């Protein structure tokens, strides 16, 4: 077993030489525009809508619908990490340089940071990590024995999901060499991308008719440039990610759902069950796993604290930390036009603590011009 659960180390990647994006390039330059919703075709899709109740089961046996006409996002000219990458060019530039040498920091574990949903926004991820001092100006690990957890959903909707995966894989190796670690959890979009690559248009039983991973992936913001650049080592890394972890009293998961309880009564049992399901490579079983991880809003309404407490009593910890459901929708703030007909966008300053303090939401809504969150835990009083 890997000494770092949640990370299956690939061969070390050479140093990354691109500079960070200029600080003036913010989320507003990416043109985040949610599309219209599709509730048909028996496709599983996500709903970020505010009208859903706790763990909405009103669509396709627990599925929640998403926006239908999500555009394939084209990068802006001159973006340092944008643009379609030819098949024969690796995502990470393989310039033979010597990476910075970091030395382990004595005195026990370092500070703990968590990262919310990234969804392909590589520039924003570099900027957010640099703002916390986790990477340097060249994108290398600069945080010594810091512990860093990604909560999943690296791809889809944004322009460079494979670039995000490459970065997380590289930082995992660099952090380990420096005495810290960088780990990642399985999100529902990892399951969706794995399924689309493995099974394509193979019909699966959705519980409401016939569907396919390929169709659901496109419906949920799948980017064709990501699929073209996805390689075996990316798939192997994703398929070995853990579903949950506990750090310093924080129960880390991707989805705000109690569906984890269906896979075991301990963190180890859940992680083993998810890994084994993917190893069996059965499309219907993988679809069911994806469907359950797509559920949301379990901790939002009146019974939310009870649901969060059930997870904590089963798996340990004193607070659930999750991504998946954007904070604006947990707060009932839906992007759209204001009373004057002006386009309104959500304002996210930081994570959202709710459910009587038992749940902390980390998806800042970067796909809707929100904020990509990188936060140190525990939260400051």
RAHU-V326149 format. One record per residue. N is the residue number from 1. RES is the residue in one letter. PSI is psi in radians with two decimals (* if undefined). Layout:
# RAHU-V326149
{{N RES PSI} {N RES PSI}}
This chain:
# RAHU-V326149
{{1 X 2.49} {2 X 2.47} {3 X -0.19} {4 X 1.61} {5 X 2.47} {6 X -0.15} {7 X 2.08} {8 X 1.87} {9 X 2.20} {10 X 3.09} {11 X 2.45} {12 X 2.41} {13 X 2.45} {14 X 3.03} {15 X 2.67} {16 X 2.20} {17 X -0.07} {18 X 2.49} {19 X 2.89} {20 X 2.68} {21 X 2.56} {22 X 2.51} {23 X -0.36} {24 X -0.14} {25 X 1.69} {26 X -3.08} {27 X -0.42} {28 X -0.29} {29 X -0.04} {30 X -0.15} {31 X 0.95} {32 X 1.93} {33 X 1.89} {34 X 2.54} {35 X -2.91} {36 X 2.84} {37 X 2.65} {38 X 2.20} {39 X 0.15} {40 X -2.93} {41 X 0.17} {42 X 0.59} {43 X 2.46} {44 X 2.35} {45 X 2.85} {46 X 2.54} {47 X 2.11} {48 X 0.32} {49 X 2.59} {50 X -0.22} {51 X -0.13} {52 X 2.52} {53 X -2.97} {54 X 2.19} {55 X 1.26} {56 X 2.27} {57 X 0.36} {58 X -0.08} {59 X 2.01} {60 X 0.97} {61 X 0.88} {62 X -0.21} {63 X 2.67} {64 X 2.31} {65 X 2.80} {66 X -3.04} {67 X 2.38} {68 X -0.95} {69 X 0.84} {70 X 2.22} {71 X 2.62} {72 X 1.97} {73 X 2.18} {74 X 2.32} {75 X 2.63} {76 X 2.61} {77 X 2.41} {78 X 0.02} {79 X 2.35} {80 X -0.44} {81 X 0.08} {82 X -3.13} {83 X 2.60} {84 X 2.33} {85 X 2.23} {86 X 2.75} {87 X -0.58} {88 X 0.17} {89 X 2.12} {90 X 2.66} {91 X -0.72} {92 X 2.18} {93 X 2.24} {94 X 0.87} {95 X 2.18} {96 X 1.49} {97 X 2.90} {98 X 2.11} {99 X 2.69} {100 X 2.50} {101 X 2.09} {102 X 2.63} {103 X 2.43} {104 X 2.50} {105 X 2.14} {106 X 2.87} {107 X 0.55} {108 X -3.01} {109 X 2.61} {110 X -3.06} {111 X 2.70} {112 X 2.24} {113 X 2.60} {114 X 2.63} {115 X 2.28} {116 X -2.97} {117 X 2.35} {118 X -0.74} {119 X 0.78} {120 X 0.04} {121 X 1.38} {122 X -0.74} {123 X -0.81} {124 X -0.60} {125 X -0.81} {126 X -0.80} {127 X -0.73} {128 X -0.69} {129 X -0.71} {130 X -0.63} {131 X -0.48} {132 X 0.01} {133 X 0.32} {134 X -0.59} {135 X 2.75} {136 X -2.99} {137 X -0.27} {138 X 0.11} {139 X 0.22} {140 X 2.69} {141 X 2.24} {142 X 0.33} {143 X 0.28} {144 X -2.16} {145 X 0.35} {146 X 2.55} {147 X 2.18} {148 X 2.23} {149 X 2.26} {150 X 2.37} {151 X 0.19} {152 X 3.10} {153 X 1.27} {154 X -0.40} {155 X 3.12} {156 X 2.54} {157 X -0.83} {158 X 3.04} {159 X -0.31} {160 X 1.12} {161 X -0.71} {162 X -0.63} {163 X -0.65} {164 X -0.80} {165 X -0.78} {166 X -0.73} {167 X -0.81} {168 X -0.70} {169 X -0.76} {170 X -0.77} {171 X -0.54} {172 X -0.76} {173 X -0.75} {174 X -0.68} {175 X -0.74} {176 X -0.69} {177 X -0.42} {178 X 0.00} {179 X 0.07} {180 X -2.75} {181 X 2.74} {182 X 2.02} {183 X 2.91} {184 X 2.60} {185 X 2.81} {186 X 2.17} {187 X 2.93} {188 X -0.48} {189 X -0.43} {190 X -0.78} {191 X -0.68} {192 X -0.75} {193 X -0.73} {194 X -0.82} {195 X -0.71} {196 X -0.68} {197 X -0.74} {198 X -0.77} {199 X -0.29} {200 X -2.17} {201 X 0.24} {202 X 2.19} {203 X 2.45} {204 X 2.73} {205 X 1.85} {206 X -0.11} {207 X -0.18} {208 X 0.55} {209 X -2.90} {210 X 2.39} {211 X -3.13} {212 X 2.68} {213 X -0.69} {214 X -0.82} {215 X -0.73} {216 X -0.64} {217 X -0.80} {218 X -0.68} {219 X -0.51} {220 X 0.50} {221 X 0.32} {222 X 2.37} {223 X 2.16} {224 X -0.56} {225 X -0.56} {226 X -0.78} {227 X -0.66} {228 X -0.51} {229 X -0.10} {230 X 2.22} {231 X 2.99} {232 X -0.67} {233 X -0.47} {234 X -0.79} {235 X -0.75} {236 X -0.72} {237 X -0.83} {238 X -0.72} {239 X -0.21} {240 X 0.10} {241 X 2.52} {242 X 2.74} {243 X -0.44} {244 X 2.81} {245 X 2.86} {246 X 2.22} {247 X 2.12} {248 X 0.71} {249 X 0.09} {250 X 2.13} {251 X 1.91} {252 X 2.17} {253 X 2.91} {254 X -0.92} {255 X 2.50} {256 X 1.27} {257 X 2.75} {258 X 0.14} {259 X -0.37} {260 X -0.52} {261 X -0.37} {262 X -0.15} {263 X 0.06} {264 X 2.86} {265 X 0.24} {266 X 2.78} {267 X -0.77} {268 X -0.73} {269 X -0.72} {270 X -0.81} {271 X -0.73} {272 X -0.73} {273 X -0.72} {274 X -0.79} {275 X -0.77} {276 X -0.63} {277 X -0.73} {278 X -0.60} {279 X -0.53} {280 X -0.38} {281 X 0.59} {282 X 2.13} {283 X -0.68} {284 X -0.67} {285 X -0.72} {286 X -0.64} {287 X -0.74} {288 X -0.69} {289 X -0.81} {290 X -0.78} {291 X -0.76} {292 X -0.62} {293 X -0.16} {294 X -0.20} {295 X 2.74} {296 X 3.06} {297 X 0.42} {298 X -0.46} {299 X 0.14} {300 X -0.70} {301 X -2.82} {302 X -0.66} {303 X 0.12} {304 X -0.74} {305 X -0.58} {306 X -0.75} {307 X -0.76} {308 X -0.71} {309 X -0.63} {310 X -0.76} {311 X -0.78} {312 X -0.69} {313 X -0.52} {314 X -0.78} {315 X -0.21} {316 X 2.91} {317 X 2.94} {318 X -0.08} {319 X 2.33} {320 X 2.27} {321 X 2.11} {322 X 2.86} {323 X -2.37} {324 X -1.13} {325 X 2.05} {326 X 2.43} {327 X -0.73} {328 X -0.63} {329 X -0.55} {330 X -0.53} {331 X -0.04} {332 X 0.36} {333 X 1.77} {334 X 2.23} {335 X 2.56} {336 X -2.67} {337 X 2.43} {338 X -3.01} {339 X -0.43} {340 X 0.11} {341 X 0.14} {342 X 2.55} {343 X 2.22} {344 X 2.50} {345 X 2.59} {346 X 2.61} {347 X 2.00} {348 X 2.05} {349 X -0.44} {350 X -2.99} {351 X 2.83} {352 X 2.01} {353 X 2.21} {354 X -2.94} {355 X 0.89} {356 X 0.58} {357 X 0.13} {358 X -0.16} {359 X 2.43} {360 X 2.04} {361 X 2.36} {362 X -0.03} {363 X 1.79} {364 X 0.05} {365 X 0.74} {366 X -0.47} {367 X -0.21} {368 X 0.63} {369 X 0.49} {370 X -2.28} {371 X 2.38} {372 X 2.04} {373 X 2.27} {374 X 1.98} {375 X 2.41} {376 X 2.40} {377 X 2.59} {378 X 2.81} {379 X 2.53} {380 X 2.50} {381 X *}}
